[in-house]
Amino acid sequence: MDGPVAERAKQEPFHVVTPLLESWALSQVAGMPIFLKCENVQPSGSFKIRGIGHFCQEMAKKGCRHLVCSSGGNAGIAAAYAARKLGIPATVVLPESTSLQVVQRLQGEGAEVQLSGKVWDEANLRAQELAKRDGWVNVSPFDHPLIWKGHASLVQELKA
C-alpha cells in the first residue's frame, strides 16, 4: 500500500513511554516495593492504545479503509485516536447505556458513534456486522495477537 495512510502507519507507535513510580503507601501496606505504571498519561487515557494502536497501524499497512470497534469506552477511544492519527474513519459501537461523556470523547476524536444493544456483547455483534463491509476492519477491544504484541511494549518498558 502506498500513500499518506501507509506513511502514517509506518511512523512510531501511537503510545508514549510512561513513568514507573513507586507507591510509598502501597509499599508500606504490602511490606515490599510496589510500583505503578502510569498508563493514564497515554494520549488516549489508557494502556489500550499500546495494543490497539499497533493493530490499527498494521491494518492500515494492509489497506484498511475504515476501522470499527465495539467498546465500553477505553478500547473505542484508543481505536478512534489511532484512526484519527492514521487519517482513516472509525465507527465505535457502544451499548446504549454508555455515558454521554464517553460518547462525546469519541466524537471529539472524530469517530462515528453507534449505540446498539443493552450490553457489550450486543454492541460487539453490531460491530462485527459492520466489519463485513469492503475495506472495514474489526478492531477487537482485547483479542488479537497484534493487540497482545502491542501491549507487550509495556513489559519491554518494565524490563528496561
Disulfide bonds with the S-S distance in Angstrom:
none
